[in-house]
Amino acid sequence: MTDIQPSRLLPALFDNIDPDEKITVLNLGPALPETIEFFCAYRCRLHITNIYSDLPFPVIDPDEQDESALDAAMDEALFLAGNEQFDIVFFWDVINFMSQDAITTLMAKLRPHLHEKSRAHGFAVHNAQTPAAMEYYGIADQENLRVRRRSKLPSGYQPRLQGDLGQLLKYFVIDRSVLMQDRRVEILLKARL
């Protein structure tokens, strides 16, 4: 079962996108048919990596400080090509299921693929007691999200407040945010390089 949920930030994300110019998009969520169909209207290279299926990522042992297992797992999950530059990154709510070390590693892997006009979209929580969402999202159209029910929650839920994400997403700054009905915060980010 799917529902449509209006988004106040998707229009702002796509306002500056010329449908005739080529864009490159990184979707860290599942390959949903409506999201793929939406981007068919653009001259677009869509890189989809369902990072949810790779959760949880290896934990760094504080005594050993060996990041190699986490680094290798993130490389395998992202499977990023050479010097591809992303115009848009969709984090969705995956950052609420990642450890701080995993987010730091994700940012390090993304940095070479960002440029000064890169933008991103995602979800934070309004407060730390907000339970994990049983929904996940795709794009219905330029103004609406497609909401689907999860069959099960990914493991490792770590609710991230908007302020926390401002620090953890090292190469982005929160441009705008909107509180949603379910106590989640929809966020729009721009590159900070």
C-alpha positions in Angstrom: 0.0 0.0 0.0 1.3 3.4 -0.9 0.2 6.9 -0.1 1.0 10.4 -1.3 2.4 13.0 1.1 3.0 16.6 0.1 6.5 17.9 0.4 7.2 21.5 1.0 10.9 21.1 0.1 11.0 19.0 -3.0 9.8 22.0 -5.1 12.7 24.0 -3.8 15.1 21.2 -4.6 13.9 21.1 -8.2 13.4 24.8 -8.8 16.9 25.4 -10.1 17.0 22.2 -12.2 16.6 22.8 -15.9 14.9 19.7 -17.4 17.1 20.2 -20.5 20.4 20.0 -18.6 22.0 16.8 -17.6 21.9 16.0 -13.8 23.4 13.3 -11.8 21.5 11.9 -8.8 22.5 9.6 -5.9 19.6 7.8 -4.3 20.7 6.0 -1.1 17.3 4.3 -0.9 15.6 1.4 -2.8 14.9 1.6 -6.5 11.3 2.5 -6.4 9.4 2.6 -9.8 7.9 6.0 -9.2 11.2 7.6 -8.4 12.8 6.1 -11.5 9.8 7.2 -13.6 10.0 10.7 -12.1 13.6 11.1 -13.2 12.9 9.8 -16.7 11.5 13.3 -17.3 15.0 14.7 -16.9 18.3 14.2 -18.7 19.5 12.3 -15.7 22.1 9.7 -14.6 20.5 8.0 -11.6 22.8 6.1 -9.3 20.8 4.0 -6.9 22.4 2.2 -4.0 20.0 0.8 -1.4 22.2 1.4 1.6 19.3 0.1 3.8 20.1 -3.4 2.7 23.7 -3.0 4.0 22.7 -2.0 7.5 24.2 -2.3 10.1 27.7 -1.3 9.0 30.7 -2.7 10.9 31.5 -0.9 14.2 34.9 0.6 14.8 36.5 -0.9 17.9 37.7 2.1 20.0 40.7 0.1 21.3 41.9 -0.8 17.8 40.7 2.2 15.8 40.7 -0.1 12.7 38.4 1.5 10.2 39.2 -0.9 7.3 36.1 -3.1 7.7 33.8 -0.1 7.8 35.7 1.5 4.9 35.4 -1.6 2.8 31.7 -2.1 3.6 30.9 1.5 2.7 32.8 1.1 -0.6 30.8 -2.0 -1.4 27.5 -0.4 -0.5 28.0 2.8 -2.4 29.8 1.4 -5.5 30.7 4.9 -6.7 32.3 5.4 -10.1 35.5 7.3 -10.6 35.0 11.1 -10.7 31.2 11.2 -11.0 29.8 14.5 -9.5 26.3 14.4 -7.9 24.0 17.3 -8.3 21.4 15.8 -5.9 21.8 13.3 -3.1 18.8 11.6 -1.5 19.7 10.5 2.1 16.0 9.7 2.9 16.1 8.6 6.6 19.0 6.1 6.3 21.2 8.4 8.3 18.9 7.7 11.3 20.0 4.0 11.0 23.7 4.6 10.8 26.3 5.1 13.6 28.3 8.3 13.8 31.4 6.4 12.4 29.3 5.2 9.5 28.1 8.7 8.7 31.6 10.1 8.9 32.8 7.4 6.5 29.9 8.0 4.2 30.8 11.7 4.1 34.4 10.9 3.3 33.3 8.7 0.4 30.9 11.3 -0.9 33.2 14.3 -0.7 35.1 13.6 -4.0 31.7 13.3 -5.7 30.3 16.7 -4.6 30.6 20.1 -6.1 29.7 23.6 -4.8 26.1 23.4 -6.2 25.3 19.9 -4.9 22.1 19.7 -3.0 20.6 16.9 -0.8 17.4 15.9 0.8 16.7 13.8 3.9 14.8 13.3 7.1 15.7 14.0 10.7 13.6 13.6 13.8 12.0 16.4 15.9 13.1 14.9 19.2 15.2 12.0 20.3 12.2 10.0 21.5 10.6 9.9 18.0 10.2 6.2 17.1 11.6 4.8 13.9 9.2 5.3 11.0 7.6 2.3 9.6 7.5 4.1 6.2 10.0 4.8 3.5 9.8 7.3 0.7 10.1 7.8 -3.0 9.3 10.6 -5.3 5.7 10.8 -6.7 6.2 14.1 -8.5 7.9 17.4 -8.0 5.7 18.3 -5.1 4.9 15.0 -3.5 6.5 12.0 -1.8 5.3 8.4 -2.3 5.1 6.8 1.1 5.3 3.0 1.4 5.0 0.8 4.5 8.2 -1.1 5.5 7.9 -4.9 6.0 10.4 -4.5 8.8 12.6 -1.8 10.3 16.3 -1.7 9.5 18.4 -2.4 12.5 20.4 0.2 14.4 17.9 3.0 14.8 19.7 6.1 16.1 17.3 9.1 15.8 19.2 12.1 14.5 18.0 15.6 15.4 18.4 18.4 12.9 21.2 20.0 14.8 23.1 16.7 15.0 22.8 16.2 11.2 24.2 19.7 10.7 27.4 18.5 12.3 27.5 14.9 11.1 26.9 15.7 7.4 30.2 17.5 7.2 30.1 18.6 3.6 26.5 19.9 3.7 24.7 22.7 5.6 21.0 22.6 6.3 19.4 25.2 4.0 15.7 24.7 5.0 13.7 22.4 7.2 10.0 21.6 7.7 8.3 19.8 10.6 6.1 17.0 9.2 2.9 15.6 10.6 4.6 12.4 11.9 7.1 14.5 14.0 9.9 14.0 11.4 11.8 16.9 10.0 12.2 17.1 6.2 15.5 18.8 5.4 17.0 20.4 2.3 20.8 20.7 2.3 23.4 22.5 0.1 27.1 21.7 -0.3 29.6 23.2 2.1 33.0 22.4 0.5 
